[in-house]
């Protein structure tokens, strides 16, 4: 099947099809009656000798060397010269080559008609070439964006695993009864990351469930006085969202916020769904050693910003409000 698709996309299939349709169209246009006869195709075949020259000089020489390199003035002059050369070749074909055949015929098209036809073929084949180049470029860009998105996801996943294992390790050392439940929650998170995040969008309901699991795991590492609130409102069942989009923000809140605070730590998370999706997370700021170059959030926030640019271009707002002891991130998906 792949070989067939590859063959159908190849020039060895597409060019012959194009020329067969072209011969039929020219034969029909210049037909001497309503019924196509052998002489009509015979005429059309010789008519295509200058068209072959026109099309392939344009495709193989002028377009790649002039048009695609932005040399538009020289390209326009070259096209005019090509039209003149094609017109001369057309006259030569019928006055000399066809004259030597058994079925002698003359070209009965006016020069205005000939130049119009030649111009149509130049425009048509140029547009087809440019559209194919544009499609190829779009595919390459799409693959690059896909690779970048996958890379951003892989930046996120190890953080979850590392932090969660640390939490479970602490529980195991303390021989806590919560160890088994924590391992189960971690397994659910890992299953989600392995099998679900490969999709472009996942149900928001599933994302919310994983956020709740992750919060429960992170609360094991937080101080007992830390207050974590997570509220969800609106009909989330019918909404889909990019997977793991909110996790870096929540991770930053636990990692950089509630540690080292002089008073009770807190994390407030709110998600509302109306005409769009609104997500807000706020927490008090602690003093920790792993602040990256004095910039709150580090890689996590940059990860979120870049994914938003790639997945929700011109369809999101992302704001950060920061004071000496409070950090708030607000995200809206339109």
Secondary structure, 3 states (H helix, E strand, C coil): CHHHHHHHHCHHHHHHHHHHHHHHHHHHHCCCCCCCCHHHHHHHHHHHHHHHHHHHHHHHHHHHHHHCCCCHHHHHHHHHHHHHHHHHHHHHHHHHHHHHCCCCCCCCCCHHHHHHHHHHHHHHHHHHHHHHHHHHHHHHHHHHHHHHHHHHHHHHHHHHHHHHHHHHHHHHHCCCCCHHHHHHHHHHHHHHHHHCCCCCCEEHHHHHHHHHHHHHHHHCCCCCCCEEEEEEECCCCCCEECCCCCHHHHHHHHHHHCCCCCCCCEEEEEEEECCCEEEEEEEECCCCCCCECCECCCHHHHHHHHHHHHHCCCCEEEEEEECCCEEEEEEEEC
